[in-house]
Amino acid sequence: MANTQGPQGNHDPAGSTQMFRAFVDEEPQARQPATTSGGGPRIGLIIGIVAAVAIVAAVAWLALK
């Protein structure tokens, strides 16, 4: 079992500092293909926003009726 030390020398039993540093030190090219996927996420976001606005409008209309 590794004895992980934090920046001030405090014991980090979960090793979260080490995992965070490994995440931050990753090369950006390793994550780039996942973020360059056409327009899929944008279309989903737009549809979600339109649906949310329609639901809020319907609830407001029913409440004021």
N, CA, C and O atoms as a Maestro MAE file, in Angstrom:
{
 s_m_m2io_version
 :::
 2.0.0
}

f_m_ct {
 s_m_title
 :::
 protein
 m_atom[260] {
  # First column is atom index #
  i_m_mmod_type
  r_m_x_coord
  r_m_y_coord
  r_m_z_coord
  i_m_residue_number
  s_m_chain_name
  s_m_pdb_residue_name
  s_m_pdb_atom_name
  i_m_atomic_number
  :::
  1 25 0.847 -1.176 0.000 1 A "MET " " N  " 7
  2 3 0.000 0.000 0.000 1 A "MET " " CA " 6
  3 2 0.891 1.237 0.000 1 A "MET " " C  " 6
  4 15 1.806 1.350 0.815 1 A "MET " " O  " 8
  5 25 0.621 2.150 -0.906 2 A "ALA " " N  " 7
  6 3 1.454 3.340 -1.034 2 A "ALA " " CA " 6
  7 2 1.071 4.374 0.010 2 A "ALA " " C  " 6
  8 15 -0.104 4.554 0.333 2 A "ALA " " O  " 8
  9 25 2.076 5.043 0.524 3 A "ASN " " N  " 7
  10 3 1.852 6.112 1.477 3 A "ASN " " CA " 6
  11 2 1.924 7.424 0.723 3 A "ASN " " C  " 6
  12 15 3.013 7.942 0.477 3 A "ASN " " O  " 8
  13 25 0.775 7.965 0.354 4 A "THR " " N  " 7
  14 3 0.712 9.166 -0.461 4 A "THR " " CA " 6
  15 2 0.704 10.389 0.434 4 A "THR " " C  " 6
  16 15 -0.072 10.460 1.388 4 A "THR " " O  " 8
  17 25 1.557 11.347 0.134 5 A "GLN " " N  " 7
  18 3 1.641 12.571 0.908 5 A "GLN " " CA " 6
  19 2 1.071 13.726 0.106 5 A "GLN " " C  " 6
  20 15 1.334 13.828 -1.093 5 A "GLN " " O  " 8
  21 25 0.297 14.595 0.735 6 A "GLY " " N  " 7
  22 3 -0.225 15.786 0.094 6 A "GLY " " CA " 6
  23 2 0.842 16.864 0.026 6 A "GLY " " C  " 6
  24 15 1.977 16.632 0.443 6 A "GLY " " O  " 8
  25 25 0.505 18.028 -0.485 7 A "PRO " " N  " 7
  26 3 1.493 19.098 -0.629 7 A "PRO " " CA " 6
  27 2 2.079 19.569 0.699 7 A "PRO " " C  " 6
  28 15 3.245 19.965 0.736 7 A "PRO " " O  " 8
  29 25 1.311 19.540 1.790 8 A "GLN " " N  " 7
  30 3 1.815 19.966 3.089 8 A "GLN " " CA " 6
  31 2 2.328 18.785 3.913 8 A "GLN " " C  " 6
  32 15 2.657 18.949 5.088 8 A "GLN " " O  " 8
  33 25 2.397 17.623 3.320 9 A "GLY " " N  " 7
  34 3 2.858 16.448 4.045 9 A "GLY " " CA " 6
  35 2 1.738 15.723 4.760 9 A "GLY " " C  " 6
  36 15 2.006 14.779 5.503 9 A "GLY " " O  " 8
  37 25 0.495 16.126 4.565 10 A "ASN " " N  " 7
  38 3 -0.639 15.441 5.189 10 A "ASN " " CA " 6
  39 2 -0.874 14.117 4.478 10 A "ASN " " C  " 6
  40 15 -0.716 14.016 3.261 10 A "ASN " " O  " 8
  41 25 -1.252 13.108 5.246 11 A "HIS " " N  " 7
  42 3 -1.511 11.786 4.672 11 A "HIS " " CA " 6
  43 2 -2.786 11.816 3.839 11 A "HIS " " C  " 6
  44 15 -3.809 12.337 4.283 11 A "HIS " " O  " 8
  45 25 -2.727 11.262 2.638 12 A "ASP " " N  " 7
  46 3 -3.882 11.204 1.737 12 A "ASP " " CA " 6
  47 2 -4.236 9.732 1.536 12 A "ASP " " C  " 6
  48 15 -3.751 9.114 0.589 12 A "ASP " " O  " 8
  49 25 -5.078 9.150 2.414 13 A "PRO " " N  " 7
  50 3 -5.323 7.709 2.358 13 A "PRO " " CA " 6
  51 2 -5.968 7.246 1.064 13 A "PRO " " C  " 6
  52 15 -5.738 6.115 0.635 13 A "PRO " " O  " 8
  53 25 -6.777 8.100 0.425 14 A "ALA " " N  " 7
  54 3 -7.435 7.690 -0.811 14 A "ALA " " CA " 6
  55 2 -6.532 7.858 -2.023 14 A "ALA " " C  " 6
  56 15 -6.824 7.316 -3.089 14 A "ALA " " O  " 8
  57 25 -5.456 8.589 -1.880 15 A "GLY " " N  " 7
  58 3 -4.570 8.827 -3.015 15 A "GLY " " CA " 6
  59 2 -5.183 9.765 -4.037 15 A "GLY " " C  " 6
  60 15 -4.797 9.740 -5.205 15 A "GLY " " O  " 8
  61 25 -6.137 10.600 -3.616 16 A "SER " " N  " 7
  62 3 -6.825 11.461 -4.574 16 A "SER " " CA " 6
  63 2 -5.892 12.497 -5.182 16 A "SER " " C  " 6
  64 15 -6.076 12.887 -6.335 16 A "SER " " O  " 8
  65 25 -4.904 12.945 -4.437 17 A "THR " " N  " 7
  66 3 -3.955 13.916 -4.981 17 A "THR " " CA " 6
  67 2 -3.175 13.290 -6.126 17 A "THR " " C  " 6
  68 15 -2.966 13.921 -7.162 17 A "THR " " O  " 8
  69 25 -2.753 12.069 -5.939 18 A "GLN " " N  " 7
  70 3 -1.994 11.376 -6.984 18 A "GLN " " CA " 6
  71 2 -2.870 11.145 -8.207 18 A "GLN " " C  " 6
  72 15 -2.404 11.313 -9.334 18 A "GLN " " O  " 8
  73 25 -4.129 10.764 -8.009 19 A "MET " " N  " 7
  74 3 -5.023 10.542 -9.145 19 A "MET " " CA " 6
  75 2 -5.308 11.852 -9.871 19 A "MET " " C  " 6
  76 15 -5.383 11.877 -11.099 19 A "MET " " O  " 8
  77 25 -5.470 12.955 -9.110 20 A "PHE " " N  " 7
  78 3 -5.709 14.249 -9.730 20 A "PHE " " CA " 6
  79 2 -4.511 14.679 -10.559 20 A "PHE " " C  " 6
  80 15 -4.674 15.162 -11.680 20 A "PHE " " O  " 8
  81 25 -3.324 14.509 -10.027 21 A "ARG " " N  " 7
  82 3 -2.119 14.890 -10.771 21 A "ARG " " CA " 6
  83 2 -1.984 14.060 -12.033 21 A "ARG " " C  " 6
  84 15 -1.567 14.582 -13.067 21 A "ARG " " O  " 8
  85 25 -2.326 12.782 -11.977 22 A "ALA " " N  " 7
  86 3 -2.265 11.943 -13.170 22 A "ALA " " CA " 6
  87 2 -3.269 12.420 -14.203 22 A "ALA " " C  " 6
  88 15 -2.979 12.399 -15.399 22 A "ALA " " O  " 8
  89 25 -4.443 12.851 -13.764 23 A "PHE " " N  " 7
  90 3 -5.470 13.365 -14.677 23 A "PHE " " CA " 6
  91 2 -5.017 14.668 -15.315 23 A "PHE " " C  " 6
  92 15 -5.180 14.855 -16.520 23 A "PHE " " O  " 8
  93 25 -4.451 15.570 -14.524 24 A "VAL " " N  " 7
  94 3 -4.024 16.868 -15.037 24 A "VAL " " CA " 6
  95 2 -2.837 16.716 -15.980 24 A "VAL " " C  " 6
  96 15 -2.720 17.455 -16.958 24 A "VAL " " O  " 8
  97 25 -1.963 15.769 -15.692 25 A "ASP " " N  " 7
  98 3 -0.755 15.598 -16.495 25 A "ASP " " CA " 6
  99 2 -0.998 14.844 -17.794 25 A "ASP " " C  " 6
  100 15 -0.072 14.681 -18.589 25 A "ASP " " O  " 8
  101 25 -2.236 14.375 -18.031 26 A "GLU " " N  " 7
  102 3 -2.529 13.687 -19.289 26 A "GLU " " CA " 6
  103 2 -2.314 14.630 -20.457 26 A "GLU " " C  " 6
  104 15 -2.516 15.839 -20.338 26 A "GLU " " O  " 8
  105 25 -1.906 14.073 -21.580 27 A "GLU " " N  " 7
  106 3 -1.719 14.896 -22.769 27 A "GLU " " CA " 6
  107 2 -3.085 15.222 -23.372 27 A "GLU " " C  " 6
  108 15 -3.953 14.351 -23.430 27 A "GLU " " O  " 8
  109 25 -3.288 16.456 -23.818 28 A "PRO " " N  " 7
  110 3 -4.581 16.836 -24.399 28 A "PRO " " CA " 6
  111 2 -4.953 16.019 -25.634 28 A "PRO " " C  " 6
  112 15 -6.139 15.839 -25.911 28 A "PRO " " O  " 8
  113 25 -3.968 15.521 -26.380 29 A "GLN " " N  " 7
  114 3 -4.265 14.746 -27.583 29 A "GLN " " CA " 6
  115 2 -4.982 13.448 -27.246 29 A "GLN " " C  " 6
  116 15 -5.701 12.911 -28.089 29 A "GLN " " O  " 8
  117 25 -4.808 12.938 -26.049 30 A "ALA " " N  " 7
  118 3 -5.446 11.676 -25.676 30 A "ALA " " CA " 6
  119 2 -6.956 11.845 -25.538 30 A "ALA " " C  " 6
  120 15 -7.703 10.894 -25.768 30 A "ALA " " O  " 8
  121 25 -7.419 13.042 -25.165 31 A "ARG " " N  " 7
  122 3 -8.850 13.274 -24.971 31 A "ARG " " CA " 6
  123 2 -9.495 13.960 -26.163 31 A "ARG " " C  " 6
  124 15 -10.719 14.088 -26.200 31 A "ARG " " O  " 8
  125 25 -8.714 14.403 -27.136 32 A "GLN " " N  " 7
  126 3 -9.248 15.180 -28.239 32 A "GLN " " CA " 6
  127 2 -10.258 14.425 -29.108 32 A "GLN " " C  " 6
  128 15 -11.276 15.024 -29.456 32 A "GLN " " O  " 8
  129 25 -10.057 13.163 -29.484 33 A "PRO " " N  " 7
  130 3 -11.039 12.506 -30.358 33 A "PRO " " CA " 6
  131 2 -12.439 12.428 -29.752 33 A "PRO " " C  " 6
  132 15 -13.420 12.442 -30.495 33 A "PRO " " O  " 8
  133 25 -12.557 12.348 -28.457 34 A "ALA " " N  " 7
  134 3 -13.867 12.256 -27.829 34 A "ALA " " CA " 6
  135 2 -14.619 13.583 -27.912 34 A "ALA " " C  " 6
  136 15 -15.850 13.595 -27.903 34 A "ALA " " O  " 8
  137 25 -13.896 14.696 -27.993 35 A "THR " " N  " 7
  138 3 -14.556 15.997 -28.002 35 A "THR " " CA " 6
  139 2 -14.832 16.507 -29.409 35 A "THR " " C  " 6
  140 15 -15.543 17.500 -29.564 35 A "THR " " O  " 8
  141 25 -14.296 15.864 -30.434 36 A "THR " " N  " 7
  142 3 -14.494 16.336 -31.806 36 A "THR " " CA " 6
  143 2 -15.465 15.429 -32.539 36 A "THR " " C  " 6
  144 15 -15.128 14.854 -33.574 36 A "THR " " O  " 8
  145 25 -16.672 15.301 -32.001 37 A "SER " " N  " 7
  146 3 -17.664 14.425 -32.621 37 A "SER " " CA " 6
  147 2 -18.760 15.258 -33.267 37 A "SER " " C  " 6
  148 15 -19.754 15.588 -32.620 37 A "SER " " O  " 8
  149 25 -18.591 15.591 -34.503 38 A "GLY " " N  " 7
  150 3 -19.599 16.272 -35.313 38 A "GLY " " CA " 6
  151 2 -20.437 17.286 -34.574 38 A "GLY " " C  " 6
  152 15 -19.913 18.098 -33.812 38 A "GLY " " O  " 8
  153 25 -21.747 17.244 -34.798 39 A "GLY " " N  " 7
  154 3 -22.645 18.172 -34.141 39 A "GLY " " CA " 6
  155 2 -23.578 17.468 -33.179 39 A "GLY " " C  " 6
  156 15 -24.548 18.072 -32.722 39 A "GLY " " O  " 8
  157 25 -23.319 16.217 -32.856 40 A "GLY " " N  " 7
  158 3 -24.191 15.432 -32.000 40 A "GLY " " CA " 6
  159 2 -24.524 16.071 -30.672 40 A "GLY " " C  " 6
  160 15 -25.703 16.261 -30.372 40 A "GLY " " O  " 8
  161 25 -23.538 16.411 -29.865 41 A "PRO " " N  " 7
  162 3 -23.837 17.003 -28.558 41 A "PRO " " CA " 6
  163 2 -24.549 18.351 -28.671 41 A "PRO " " C  " 6
  164 15 -25.394 18.666 -27.834 41 A "PRO " " O  " 8
  165 25 -24.230 19.143 -29.679 42 A "ARG " " N  " 7
  166 3 -24.893 20.435 -29.838 42 A "ARG " " CA " 6
  167 2 -26.359 20.244 -30.176 42 A "ARG " " C  " 6
  168 15 -27.210 20.956 -29.642 42 A "ARG " " O  " 8
  169 25 -26.674 19.301 -31.049 43 A "ILE " " N  " 7
  170 3 -28.066 19.053 -31.426 43 A "ILE " " CA " 6
  171 2 -28.860 18.585 -30.213 43 A "ILE " " C  " 6
  172 15 -29.987 19.027 -29.994 43 A "ILE " " O  " 8
  173 25 -28.276 17.701 -29.435 44 A "GLY " " N  " 7
  174 3 -28.944 17.232 -28.222 44 A "GLY " " CA " 6
  175 2 -29.184 18.351 -27.232 44 A "GLY " " C  " 6
  176 15 -30.237 18.405 -26.597 44 A "GLY " " O  " 8
  177 25 -28.220 19.244 -27.094 45 A "LEU " " N  " 7
  178 3 -28.369 20.376 -26.184 45 A "LEU " " CA " 6
  179 2 -29.473 21.310 -26.652 45 A "LEU " " C  " 6
  180 15 -30.280 21.775 -25.847 45 A "LEU " " O  " 8
  181 25 -29.514 21.586 -27.948 46 A "ILE " " N  " 7
  182 3 -30.548 22.467 -28.493 46 A "ILE " " CA " 6
  183 2 -31.927 21.855 -28.310 46 A "ILE " " C  " 6
  184 15 -32.865 22.550 -27.919 46 A "ILE " " O  " 8
  185 25 -32.060 20.572 -28.586 47 A "ILE " " N  " 7
  186 3 -33.347 19.892 -28.408 47 A "ILE " " CA " 6
  187 2 -33.758 19.910 -26.941 47 A "ILE " " C  " 6
  188 15 -34.932 20.107 -26.629 47 A "ILE " " O  " 8
  189 25 -32.809 19.708 -26.047 48 A "GLY " " N  " 7
  190 3 -33.111 19.743 -24.613 48 A "GLY " " CA " 6
  191 2 -33.587 21.106 -24.158 48 A "GLY " " C  " 6
  192 15 -34.529 21.210 -23.373 48 A "GLY " " O  " 8
  193 25 -32.935 22.157 -24.651 49 A "ILE " " N  " 7
  194 3 -33.343 23.520 -24.278 49 A "ILE " " CA " 6
  195 2 -34.729 23.831 -24.814 49 A "ILE " " C  " 6
  196 15 -35.554 24.406 -24.105 49 A "ILE " " O  " 8
  197 25 -34.995 23.454 -26.067 50 A "VAL " " N  " 7
  198 3 -36.315 23.697 -26.663 50 A "VAL " " CA " 6
  199 2 -37.385 22.936 -25.886 50 A "VAL " " C  " 6
  200 15 -38.462 23.475 -25.631 50 A "VAL " " O  " 8
  201 25 -37.104 21.702 -25.511 51 A "ALA " " N  " 7
  202 3 -38.069 20.906 -24.750 51 A "ALA " " CA " 6
  203 2 -38.316 21.533 -23.376 51 A "ALA " " C  " 6
  204 15 -39.458 21.587 -22.919 51 A "ALA " " O  " 8
  205 25 -37.262 22.005 -22.719 52 A "ALA " " N  " 7
  206 3 -37.419 22.625 -21.400 52 A "ALA " " CA " 6
  207 2 -38.263 23.898 -21.491 52 A "ALA " " C  " 6
  208 15 -39.125 24.136 -20.646 52 A "ALA " " O  " 8
  209 25 -38.013 24.712 -22.516 53 A "VAL " " N  " 7
  210 3 -38.795 25.936 -22.695 53 A "VAL " " CA " 6
  211 2 -40.256 25.588 -22.968 53 A "VAL " " C  " 6
  212 15 -41.153 26.245 -22.441 53 A "VAL " " O  " 8
  213 25 -40.508 24.562 -23.785 54 A "ALA " " N  " 7
  214 3 -41.882 24.162 -24.086 54 A "ALA " " CA " 6
  215 2 -42.590 23.661 -22.826 54 A "ALA " " C  " 6
  216 15 -43.768 23.953 -22.624 54 A "ALA " " O  " 8
  217 25 -41.893 22.920 -21.991 55 A "ILE " " N  " 7
  218 3 -42.508 22.410 -20.754 55 A "ILE " " CA " 6
  219 2 -42.828 23.557 -19.806 55 A "ILE " " C  " 6
  220 15 -43.908 23.598 -19.217 55 A "ILE " " O  " 8
  221 25 -41.887 24.493 -19.658 56 A "VAL " " N  " 7
  222 3 -42.133 25.645 -18.778 56 A "VAL " " CA " 6
  223 2 -43.304 26.477 -19.308 56 A "VAL " " C  " 6
  224 15 -44.136 26.941 -18.528 56 A "VAL " " O  " 8
  225 25 -43.374 26.665 -20.623 57 A "ALA " " N  " 7
  226 3 -44.477 27.426 -21.212 57 A "ALA " " CA " 6
  227 2 -45.805 26.712 -20.981 57 A "ALA " " C  " 6
  228 15 -46.806 27.356 -20.666 57 A "ALA " " O  " 8
  229 25 -45.826 25.395 -21.132 58 A "ALA " " N  " 7
  230 3 -47.067 24.643 -20.926 58 A "ALA " " CA " 6
  231 2 -47.509 24.719 -19.471 58 A "ALA " " C  " 6
  232 15 -48.698 24.880 -19.199 58 A "ALA " " O  " 8
  233 25 -46.576 24.607 -18.536 59 A "VAL " " N  " 7
  234 3 -46.920 24.687 -17.116 59 A "VAL " " CA " 6
  235 2 -47.433 26.083 -16.787 59 A "VAL " " C  " 6
  236 15 -48.411 26.228 -16.053 59 A "VAL " " O  " 8
  237 25 -46.784 27.102 -17.321 60 A "ALA " " N  " 7
  238 3 -47.238 28.481 -17.068 60 A "ALA " " CA " 6
  239 2 -48.630 28.698 -17.655 60 A "ALA " " C  " 6
  240 15 -49.474 29.334 -17.023 60 A "ALA " " O  " 8
  241 25 -48.876 28.181 -18.844 61 A "TRP " " N  " 7
  242 3 -50.186 28.338 -19.485 61 A "TRP " " CA " 6
  243 2 -51.274 27.647 -18.669 61 A "TRP " " C  " 6
  244 15 -52.364 28.188 -18.488 61 A "TRP " " O  " 8
  245 25 -50.965 26.445 -18.178 62 A "LEU " " N  " 7
  246 3 -51.944 25.734 -17.360 62 A "LEU " " CA " 6
  247 2 -52.175 26.432 -16.021 62 A "LEU " " C  " 6
  248 15 -53.294 26.435 -15.508 62 A "LEU " " O  " 8
  249 25 -51.138 27.016 -15.464 63 A "ALA " " N  " 7
  250 3 -51.285 27.697 -14.177 63 A "ALA " " CA " 6
  251 2 -52.091 28.974 -14.303 63 A "ALA " " C  " 6
  252 15 -52.821 29.330 -13.378 63 A "ALA " " O  " 8
  253 25 -51.979 29.674 -15.425 64 A "LEU " " N  " 7
  254 3 -52.678 30.938 -15.608 64 A "LEU " " CA " 6
  255 2 -54.054 30.772 -16.231 64 A "LEU " " C  " 6
  256 15 -54.806 31.743 -16.320 64 A "LEU " " O  " 8
  257 25 -54.395 29.589 -16.657 65 A "LYS " " N  " 7
  258 3 -55.669 29.324 -17.321 65 A "LYS " " CA " 6
  259 2 -56.828 29.410 -16.379 65 A "LYS " " C  " 6
  260 15 -57.972 29.212 -16.788 65 A "LYS " " O  " 8
  :::
 }
 m_bond[259] {
  # First column is bond index #
  i_m_from
  i_m_to
  i_m_order
  :::
  1 1 2 1
  2 2 3 1
  3 3 4 2
  4 3 5 1
  5 5 6 1
  6 6 7 1
  7 7 8 2
  8 7 9 1
  9 9 10 1
  10 10 11 1
  11 11 12 2
  12 11 13 1
  13 13 14 1
  14 14 15 1
  15 15 16 2
  16 15 17 1
  17 17 18 1
  18 18 19 1
  19 19 20 2
  20 19 21 1
  21 21 22 1
  22 22 23 1
  23 23 24 2
  24 23 25 1
  25 25 26 1
  26 26 27 1
  27 27 28 2
  28 27 29 1
  29 29 30 1
  30 30 31 1
  31 31 32 2
  32 31 33 1
  33 33 34 1
  34 34 35 1
  35 35 36 2
  36 35 37 1
  37 37 38 1
  38 38 39 1
  39 39 40 2
  40 39 41 1
  41 41 42 1
  42 42 43 1
  43 43 44 2
  44 43 45 1
  45 45 46 1
  46 46 47 1
  47 47 48 2
  48 47 49 1
  49 49 50 1
  50 50 51 1
  51 51 52 2
  52 51 53 1
  53 53 54 1
  54 54 55 1
  55 55 56 2
  56 55 57 1
  57 57 58 1
  58 58 59 1
  59 59 60 2
  60 59 61 1
  61 61 62 1
  62 62 63 1
  63 63 64 2
  64 63 65 1
  65 65 66 1
  66 66 67 1
  67 67 68 2
  68 67 69 1
  69 69 70 1
  70 70 71 1
  71 71 72 2
  72 71 73 1
  73 73 74 1
  74 74 75 1
  75 75 76 2
  76 75 77 1
  77 77 78 1
  78 78 79 1
  79 79 80 2
  80 79 81 1
  81 81 82 1
  82 82 83 1
  83 83 84 2
  84 83 85 1
  85 85 86 1
  86 86 87 1
  87 87 88 2
  88 87 89 1
  89 89 90 1
  90 90 91 1
  91 91 92 2
  92 91 93 1
  93 93 94 1
  94 94 95 1
  95 95 96 2
  96 95 97 1
  97 97 98 1
  98 98 99 1
  99 99 100 2
  100 99 101 1
  101 101 102 1
  102 102 103 1
  103 103 104 2
  104 103 105 1
  105 105 106 1
  106 106 107 1
  107 107 108 2
  108 107 109 1
  109 109 110 1
  110 110 111 1
  111 111 112 2
  112 111 113 1
  113 113 114 1
  114 114 115 1
  115 115 116 2
  116 115 117 1
  117 117 118 1
  118 118 119 1
  119 119 120 2
  120 119 121 1
  121 121 122 1
  122 122 123 1
  123 123 124 2
  124 123 125 1
  125 125 126 1
  126 126 127 1
  127 127 128 2
  128 127 129 1
  129 129 130 1
  130 130 131 1
  131 131 132 2
  132 131 133 1
  133 133 134 1
  134 134 135 1
  135 135 136 2
  136 135 137 1
  137 137 138 1
  138 138 139 1
  139 139 140 2
  140 139 141 1
  141 141 142 1
  142 142 143 1
  143 143 144 2
  144 143 145 1
  145 145 146 1
  146 146 147 1
  147 147 148 2
  148 147 149 1
  149 149 150 1
  150 150 151 1
  151 151 152 2
  152 151 153 1
  153 153 154 1
  154 154 155 1
  155 155 156 2
  156 155 157 1
  157 157 158 1
  158 158 159 1
  159 159 160 2
  160 159 161 1
  161 161 162 1
  162 162 163 1
  163 163 164 2
  164 163 165 1
  165 165 166 1
  166 166 167 1
  167 167 168 2
  168 167 169 1
  169 169 170 1
  170 170 171 1
  171 171 172 2
  172 171 173 1
  173 173 174 1
  174 174 175 1
  175 175 176 2
  176 175 177 1
  177 177 178 1
  178 178 179 1
  179 179 180 2
  180 179 181 1
  181 181 182 1
  182 182 183 1
  183 183 184 2
  184 183 185 1
  185 185 186 1
  186 186 187 1
  187 187 188 2
  188 187 189 1
  189 189 190 1
  190 190 191 1
  191 191 192 2
  192 191 193 1
  193 193 194 1
  194 194 195 1
  195 195 196 2
  196 195 197 1
  197 197 198 1
  198 198 199 1
  199 199 200 2
  200 199 201 1
  201 201 202 1
  202 202 203 1
  203 203 204 2
  204 203 205 1
  205 205 206 1
  206 206 207 1
  207 207 208 2
  208 207 209 1
  209 209 210 1
  210 210 211 1
  211 211 212 2
  212 211 213 1
  213 213 214 1
  214 214 215 1
  215 215 216 2
  216 215 217 1
  217 217 218 1
  218 218 219 1
  219 219 220 2
  220 219 221 1
  221 221 222 1
  222 222 223 1
  223 223 224 2
  224 223 225 1
  225 225 226 1
  226 226 227 1
  227 227 228 2
  228 227 229 1
  229 229 230 1
  230 230 231 1
  231 231 232 2
  232 231 233 1
  233 233 234 1
  234 234 235 1
  235 235 236 2
  236 235 237 1
  237 237 238 1
  238 238 239 1
  239 239 240 2
  240 239 241 1
  241 241 242 1
  242 242 243 1
  243 243 244 2
  244 243 245 1
  245 245 246 1
  246 246 247 1
  247 247 248 2
  248 247 249 1
  249 249 250 1
  250 250 251 1
  251 251 252 2
  252 251 253 1
  253 253 254 1
  254 254 255 1
  255 255 256 2
  256 255 257 1
  257 257 258 1
  258 258 259 1
  259 259 260 2
  :::
 }
}
